[in-house]
Amino acid sequence: MNEDRAKKLADDALAELKAQLEAGHSETLLKFIECVSRFHHYSWRNCMLIALQNPGATQVAGFRKWLELKRYVRKGEKGIAILAPLTYRRKVESDDGSEQTESGVRGFRIVHVFDLLQTEGEELPALAPIKGDPGDLLEGLESLVRESAIELRYEVLPLGTKGVSEKGSIVIAEGLDAAERFAVLTHELAHEWLHGADRRQETTMTVRETEAEAVAYAVCSALGLDCSTHSSDYIQLYQGDTEVLSQSLALIQQTATRVIRALTSAKQDEEVAA
């Protein structure tokens, strides 16, 4: 595919993404935000305990919280042990004689939580999935990453993390389907190409996540995957909007075009060789 054609595909996709951002929060995003707000944010220590006991855990909550979400822990499931603080509140007299309330932590106790896959019931709201089959393009993308002198690994990642860019290496969560793996890998490759040490210092997380996800959307859309509102919802979760997108549009377009051209040229070369 020549550069003009690749650029046109990227431009068309980015125009669609801009329209989605202008439309504001989708119903899917609103439901997702409401659901996520009901989950507890665990400390790094408890995240480690969860990962050690259930490396594949994605969303965890206590027995009663799952009931509130209209899901039920299946009979016989073993809970994941974490530490909950033992807090106290008491009245104390201050130096001026007034009474104040003092609170603190006097220790910890073990409580048990359960992963989503240990429960059954109503489906939880989620961002729109990436649909389609990237086929050989996924292998081509993996090769492009490695040809860019970036190490690529597939590993069990912490709770809720699908991919990580680590200054010369990319780690993708195990177990993702092909379409999502392709989208996440494109997103992380964009981080590697766009967000070196200098730009990381010059930009905010909102800008970086908007740029990476917009590149992923443009590439996925151009190559036939159905992104629905996934990318616009993701960008808005990081407080991104059309203004942030517009400020980085040229950079996003150049990066997406580069990926599209590389993947389609490699595929055409394979077809000719065959």
C-alpha positions in Angstrom: 0.0 0.0 0.0 1.4 3.4 -0.9 1.8 6.2 1.6 -1.1 8.3 0.2 -3.5 5.4 0.5 -2.3 4.6 4.1 -2.6 8.3 5.0 -6.1 8.5 3.6 -7.2 5.4 5.7 -5.7 6.9 8.8 -7.3 10.3 8.2 -10.8 8.8 7.7 -10.5 6.7 10.9 -9.3 9.8 12.9 -12.2 11.8 11.6 -14.6 9.1 12.9 -12.8 9.1 16.3 -13.2 12.9 16.5 -16.9 12.6 15.8 -17.2 10.0 18.6 -15.4 12.2 21.1 -17.6 15.2 20.1 -20.7 13.0 20.9 -19.4 12.8 24.5 -19.7 9.8 26.9 -21.4 6.8 25.3 -24.0 4.9 27.2 -21.5 2.1 27.5 -19.0 4.4 29.1 -21.5 5.8 31.6 -22.5 2.3 32.7 -18.8 1.3 32.9 -17.8 4.3 35.1 -20.7 3.7 37.4 -19.7 0.0 37.8 -16.0 0.7 38.3 -16.8 3.3 41.0 -18.3 0.5 43.1 -15.1 -1.6 43.2 -12.6 -1.0 46.0 -9.1 0.3 45.0 -6.6 -2.1 46.6 -3.2 -1.2 48.0 -0.1 -2.4 46.1 0.4 -5.0 48.9 -3.0 -6.5 48.4 -2.6 -6.4 44.6 0.5 -8.5 45.1 -1.4 -10.9 47.4 -4.1 -11.2 44.8 -1.6 -11.8 41.9 0.2 -14.5 43.9 -2.9 -16.4 44.7 -4.8 -15.9 41.4 -2.5 -14.6 38.6 -5.4 -14.4 36.2 -7.6 -12.2 38.4 -9.2 -9.3 36.6 -11.9 -7.8 38.9 -12.1 -8.7 42.6 -14.6 -7.9 45.3 -16.0 -9.3 48.5 -18.9 -11.6 48.8 -21.4 -8.9 49.7 -20.2 -6.5 47.0 -20.8 -9.2 44.3 -24.3 -9.6 45.7 -24.8 -5.8 45.2 -23.7 -6.2 41.6 -26.2 -9.1 41.2 -23.5 -11.7 40.9 -23.1 -14.7 43.1 -19.9 -16.6 44.2 -20.2 -20.1 42.9 -20.4 -22.8 45.5 -17.0 -24.3 46.4 -14.9 -21.4 45.2 -11.9 -20.6 47.3 -11.5 -17.0 48.4 -8.4 -14.9 47.8 -7.0 -13.8 51.2 -6.1 -10.1 51.5 -5.4 -7.8 54.5 -8.0 -5.4 55.8 -7.2 -2.6 58.3 -8.6 -2.7 61.8 -9.5 0.9 62.3 -10.6 2.7 65.4 -12.2 6.0 66.4 -12.1 7.5 69.9 -12.8 10.8 71.6 -9.7 12.6 73.0 -9.4 15.9 74.8 -7.1 18.5 73.1 -4.8 20.9 74.9 -7.4 23.6 75.0 -9.9 21.3 76.6 -12.1 20.7 73.6 -13.1 17.2 72.6 -11.9 15.8 69.2 -12.2 12.5 67.4 -9.0 10.6 66.8 -8.9 7.7 64.3 -6.2 5.3 63.2 -5.2 1.7 62.4 -4.4 -0.7 65.2 -3.7 -3.7 63.0 -4.9 -5.9 60.1 -7.1 -8.9 59.7 -7.5 -11.4 56.9 -10.6 -11.1 54.7 -11.5 -12.9 51.5 -12.4 -11.6 48.1 -13.3 -13.4 44.8 -12.4 -12.8 41.2 -15.1 -12.2 38.5 -14.5 -15.6 37.1 -15.5 -17.2 40.4 -18.9 -15.6 40.2 -22.0 -15.9 38.0 -25.0 -13.7 37.4 -25.7 -10.5 35.5 -22.9 -9.3 33.1 -20.9 -6.4 34.2 -20.7 -3.3 32.0 -17.5 -3.1 30.0 -16.0 -0.9 27.3 -17.0 -2.0 23.8 -14.8 -4.8 22.7 -12.5 -4.8 19.6 -14.0 -7.2 17.1 -12.6 -9.0 14.1 -9.7 -11.2 13.1 -6.4 -9.6 12.4 -5.1 -12.9 10.9 -1.5 -12.7 9.7 -1.4 -9.0 10.5 -0.9 -9.8 14.2 2.3 -11.8 13.5 3.3 -8.9 11.2 2.8 -6.4 14.0 4.9 -8.6 16.4 7.6 -8.7 13.8 7.4 -4.9 13.4 7.9 -4.5 17.2 10.9 -6.7 17.2 12.4 -5.0 14.1 12.1 -1.7 16.0 14.6 -3.2 18.6 11.8 -3.5 21.2 11.6 -6.7 23.3 8.1 -8.3 23.3 6.9 -10.6 26.0 3.5 -12.1 27.0 3.1 -12.5 30.7 0.5 -12.5 33.5 0.1 -8.8 34.4 -1.3 -7.1 37.5 -5.0 -6.6 38.0 -6.7 -4.8 35.2 -3.5 -4.2 33.1 -3.5 -5.4 29.5 -0.2 -4.0 28.3 2.8 -2.1 29.5 5.5 -0.1 27.6 8.8 -0.2 29.5 11.4 1.9 27.6 12.5 -0.7 25.0 10.2 -3.5 25.9 6.5 -4.2 25.7 4.7 -6.7 27.9 1.2 -7.9 26.8 -1.2 -9.7 29.2 -1.6 -13.4 28.5 -5.1 -14.6 27.4 -6.3 -11.7 25.3 -8.1 -12.7 22.1 -6.4 -11.9 18.7 -8.3 -8.7 18.0 -7.7 -7.2 21.5 -4.0 -8.3 21.5 -3.5 -6.5 18.2 -5.1 -3.3 19.5 -3.2 -3.4 22.8 0.1 -4.1 21.1 -0.5 -1.2 18.6 -1.3 1.1 21.6 1.9 0.1 23.4 4.0 0.4 20.2 2.7 3.9 19.8 3.9 4.7 23.3 7.4 3.3 22.5 7.6 5.3 19.3 6.1 8.6 20.6 6.9 8.8 24.3 10.6 8.6 24.9 12.1 10.3 27.9 11.9 13.8 26.5 8.3 13.7 25.4 7.3 11.9 28.6 8.5 14.9 30.6 6.9 17.4 28.2 3.4 15.8 28.1 0.7 14.8 30.5 -0.8 11.3 30.8 -3.9 12.5 29.1 -1.9 13.5 26.0 0.1 10.3 26.0 -2.9 8.0 26.4 -4.9 10.0 23.8 -2.1 9.7 21.3 -1.5 6.0 21.8 -5.1 5.0 21.7 -5.8 7.2 18.7 -3.0 5.5 16.8 -4.5 2.1 17.8 -7.9 3.1 16.6 -6.7 4.4 13.3 -4.6 1.3 12.6 -7.3 -1.1 13.7 -10.0 0.6 11.7 -7.9 0.9 8.6 -7.1 -2.8 8.7 -10.7 -3.9 9.1 -11.2 -4.4 12.9 -14.4 -3.1 14.5 -13.5 -0.7 17.3 -17.0 0.6 17.9 -16.7 3.3 20.7 -13.9 1.5 22.5 -11.1 4.0 21.8 -13.3 7.2 22.3 -14.4 5.7 25.7 -10.9 4.8 26.7 -9.6 8.3 25.8 -12.4 10.0 27.8 -11.5 7.8 30.8 -8.2 9.6 30.7 -9.9 13.0 30.4 -9.0 13.3 26.7 -11.2 15.2 24.2 -11.3 16.6 20.7 -9.0 19.5 21.7 -6.3 17.1 22.9 -6.7 14.9 19.8 -6.5 17.9 17.5 -3.3 19.2 19.1 -1.5 15.9 18.4 -3.3 15.0 15.1 -0.3 15.3 12.8 1.8 13.1 15.1 -0.9 10.5 15.4 -1.5 10.4 11.7 2.2 10.0 10.9 2.5 7.2 13.4 -0.6 5.4 12.3 0.4 5.7 8.6 3.8 4.2 9.4 2.2 1.2 11.1 -0.4 0.7 8.3 2.2 0.9 5.5 4.6 -1.5 7.3 1.9 -4.1 7.9 0.3 -4.0 4.5 3.7 -3.9 2.6 4.9 -7.0 4.5 1.6 -8.8 3.7 1.9 -7.9 0.0 5.5 -9.1 0.0 4.3 -12.5 1.4 1.6 -12.8 -1.2 4.0 -12.1 -4.0 6.5 -14.7 -2.6 3.7 -17.3 -2.4 
